[in-house]
């Protein structure tokens, strides 16, 4: 998975399953089990140095990317985002 989660793939994931608010981003990963979500979080932390963690809600686990990583994330994915 490490090599497949490119900045372009991350941009598509955000456009499809991302919830952006004023300060941070949540990736909806309720269809995954916690072990898989932890693996994805580790990839985001190691490959892109993003500060993110696991939030568990009633429907399942979600990835929460903290505000201090948003500038780095924007630089990574902005060339691939489709404006809306």
RONU-713109 format. One line per 4 residues: number of its first residue (from 0); their letters; for each residue z, x, y of N, C-alpha, C. Coordinates in Angstrom, 3 decimals, always signed. Each point is the difference from the previous one (the first is absolute). Layout:
<rs>
NUM) a) Z X Y Z X Y Z X Y  ...
</rs>
This chain:
<rs>
0) xxxx) +0.000 +0.811 -1.198 +0.000 -0.811 +1.198 +0.000 +0.855 +1.263  +0.619 +1.142 -0.063 +0.156 +0.846 +1.182 -1.336 +0.266 +0.688  -1.038 +0.297 -0.781 -1.299 +0.364 +0.563 -0.843 -1.220 +0.373  +0.340 -1.157 -0.514 -0.772 -1.208 +0.290 +0.428 -0.681 +1.298
4) xxxx) +1.205 +0.251 +0.454 +0.494 -0.661 +1.203 -0.397 +0.822 +1.231  -1.283 -0.044 +0.305 -0.556 +0.723 +1.142 +0.324 -0.759 +1.290  -0.198 +0.622 +1.149 +0.198 -0.728 +1.256 -0.863 -1.262 +0.087  -1.215 +0.065 -0.530 -0.878 -1.175 +0.000 +0.567 -1.109 -0.884
8) xxxx) +0.464 +0.362 -1.183 +0.603 -0.990 -0.899 +1.268 -0.588 +0.623  +0.781 +0.839 +0.657 +1.209 -0.466 +0.670 -0.350 -0.986 +1.121  -1.063 +0.273 +0.742 -0.442 -0.915 +1.061 -0.406 -1.350 -0.587  -0.727 +0.005 -1.102 -0.399 -1.253 -0.639 +1.224 -0.770 -0.489
12) xxxx) +0.966 +0.724 -0.557 +1.227 -0.626 -0.481 +0.745 -0.661 +1.162  +0.077 +0.698 +1.118 +0.684 -0.540 +1.177 -0.713 -1.249 +0.506  -1.329 +0.046 +0.058 -0.751 -1.154 +0.494 +0.136 -1.202 -0.927  +0.169 +0.248 -1.270 +0.092 -1.085 -0.979 +1.423 -0.521 -0.157
16) xxxx) +0.961 +0.882 -0.149 +1.363 -0.395 -0.339 +1.057 +0.547 +0.942  -0.368 +0.336 +1.218 +0.963 +0.541 +0.952 +0.492 -1.048 +0.978  +1.268 +0.106 +0.348 +0.611 -0.854 +1.015 +0.486 +0.909 +1.119  -0.680 -0.033 +1.115 +0.325 +0.860 +1.123 +0.814 -0.781 +1.019
20) xxxx) +1.102 +0.590 +0.417 +0.719 -0.579 +1.126 +0.032 +1.040 +1.114  +0.787 -0.224 +0.991 -0.010 +0.859 +1.182 +0.322 +1.457 -0.322  +0.852 +0.256 -0.984 +0.495 +1.358 -0.225 -0.324 +0.599 -1.357  -0.256 -0.794 -1.008 -0.154 +0.542 -1.342 -1.047 -0.780 -0.781
24) xxxx) -0.184 +0.406 -1.242 -0.990 -0.625 -0.869 +0.631 -0.263 -1.356  -0.299 -1.153 -0.550 +0.431 -0.342 -1.342 -1.236 -0.181 -0.862  +0.007 +0.634 -1.165 -1.065 -0.185 -0.971 +0.508 -0.948 -1.084  -0.694 -1.088 -0.171 +0.411 -1.015 -0.978 -0.367 +0.476 -1.399
28) xxxx) +1.012 +0.274 -0.778 -0.201 +0.528 -1.357 +0.776 -0.826 -1.017  +0.153 -1.292 +0.274 +0.795 -0.857 -0.877 -0.570 -0.116 -1.407  -1.296 +0.282 -0.158 -0.613 -0.121 -1.325 +0.286 +1.216 -0.889  +0.647 +1.029 +0.551 +0.345 +1.196 -0.770 +1.468 -0.041 -0.418
32) xxxx) +0.307 +0.747 -1.055 +1.398 +0.159 -0.368 +0.594 +1.118 +0.868  +1.308 +0.055 +0.068 +0.676 +0.961 +0.877 -0.393 +1.437 -0.327  -0.122 +0.333 -1.266 -0.378 +1.358 -0.394 -1.356 +0.387 +0.596  -0.955 -0.914 +0.008 -1.320 +0.275 +0.562 +0.062 +0.148 +1.525
36) xxxx) +0.813 -0.833 +0.641 +0.146 +0.071 +1.452 +0.660 +1.318 +0.403  +0.974 +0.443 -0.754 +0.645 +1.292 +0.269 -1.018 +1.123 -0.134  -0.880 -0.079 -0.967 -1.058 +1.000 -0.156 -0.910 +0.010 +1.227  -0.383 -1.167 +0.485 -0.836 -0.087 +1.203 +0.725 +0.559 +1.226
40) xxxx) +1.275 -0.300 +0.127 +0.796 +0.530 +1.115 +0.032 +1.523 -0.060  +0.188 +0.544 -1.177 +0.025 +1.459 -0.150 -1.329 +0.625 +0.405  -1.103 -0.645 -0.338 -1.308 +0.497 +0.411 -0.115 -0.009 +1.516  +0.414 -1.093 +0.633 -0.066 -0.096 +1.463 +0.883 +1.061 +0.667
44) xxxx) +1.151 +0.261 -0.591 +0.911 +0.997 +0.567 -0.528 +1.418 -0.189  -0.454 +0.318 -1.204 -0.422 +1.366 -0.309 -1.362 +0.323 +0.603  -0.963 -0.881 -0.195 -1.366 +0.305 +0.449 -0.172 -0.143 +1.509  +0.654 -1.005 +0.598 -0.231 -0.276 +1.415 +1.232 +0.176 +0.879
48) xxxx) +1.106 +0.400 -0.572 +1.238 +0.226 +0.743 +0.411 -1.239 +0.803  -0.124 -1.169 -0.622 +0.393 -1.252 +0.639 +1.427 -0.340 -0.387  +0.778 -0.444 +0.961 +1.373 -0.421 -0.252 -0.039 -1.472 -0.387  +0.164 -0.256 -1.288 -0.067 -1.375 -0.490 +1.029 -0.203 -1.105
52) xxxx) +0.304 -1.258 -0.236 +0.951 -0.317 -1.060 -0.308 -1.350 -0.611  +0.793 -0.361 -0.961 -0.164 -1.218 -0.776 +0.874 -1.104 +0.579  -0.602 -1.137 +0.251 +0.749 -1.197 +0.389 -0.228 -1.034 -1.082  +1.056 -0.564 -0.498 -0.121 -1.030 -1.018 +0.268 -1.350 +0.636
56) xxxx) -0.959 -0.891 -0.139 +0.169 -1.365 +0.477 -0.067 -0.924 -1.205  +0.172 -1.270 +0.233 +0.053 -0.960 -1.098 -1.244 +0.057 -0.886  -1.178 +0.187 +0.611 -1.241 -0.009 -0.774 -0.313 +1.339 -0.672  +0.733 +1.067 +0.360 -0.219 +1.287 -0.647 +0.127 +1.164 +0.961
60) xxxx) -0.347 +1.216 -0.460 +0.161 +1.198 +0.830 -1.136 +0.157 +1.010  +0.330 +0.566 +1.151 -0.972 +0.308 +1.039 +0.243 +1.413 +0.510  -1.060 +0.617 +0.511 +0.104 +1.322 +0.598 +0.116 -0.178 +1.510  +1.011 +0.616 +0.568 +0.279 -0.087 +1.432 -0.233 +1.381 +0.612
64) xxxx) -0.982 +0.092 +0.895 -0.289 +1.267 +0.676 +0.667 -0.042 +1.363  +0.907 +0.940 +0.220 +0.844 -0.016 +1.190 -0.759 +0.387 +1.266  +0.565 -0.410 +1.130 -0.626 +0.173 +1.308 -0.341 +1.461 +0.300  +0.859 +0.925 -0.406 -0.261 +1.407 +0.336 -1.230 +0.567 -0.714
68) xxxx) -0.513 -0.699 -1.007 -1.196 +0.458 -0.703 -1.269 -0.720 +0.453  +0.122 -0.940 +0.896 -1.159 -0.809 +0.381 -1.078 +0.813 +0.717  +0.373 +0.944 +0.833 -1.002 +0.818 +0.692 -0.809 +0.807 -1.008  +0.667 +0.611 -0.943 -0.668 +0.785 -1.051 -0.908 -0.905 -0.842
72) xxxx) +0.501 -1.178 -0.330 -0.783 -0.947 -0.798 -1.251 -0.443 +0.762  +0.156 -0.311 +1.274 -1.158 -0.409 +0.808 -1.065 +1.092 +0.045  +0.411 +1.244 +0.155 -0.956 +1.109 +0.019 -0.755 +0.111 -1.322  +0.693 -0.269 -1.102 -0.619 +0.079 -1.326 -1.035 -1.090 -0.233
76) xxxx) +0.348 -1.223 +0.341 -0.820 -1.138 -0.423 -0.904 -0.572 +1.080  +0.208 +0.331 +1.261 -0.762 -0.642 +1.075 -1.525 +0.148 -0.127  -0.526 +1.118 -0.525 -1.463 +0.068 -0.131 -0.576 -1.028 -0.987  +0.834 -0.543 -0.848 -0.472 -0.907 -1.060 +0.365 -1.462 +0.231
80) xxxx) +0.793 -0.280 +1.020 +0.415 -1.377 +0.243 -1.123 -0.788 +0.658  -0.161 -1.223 -0.432 -0.991 -0.897 +0.582 +0.711 -0.786 +1.102  -0.509 +0.056 +1.230 +0.674 -0.750 +1.077 -0.087 -1.502 -0.239  +1.047 -0.690 +0.412 -0.007 -1.465 -0.147 +0.266 -0.658 +1.306
</rs>
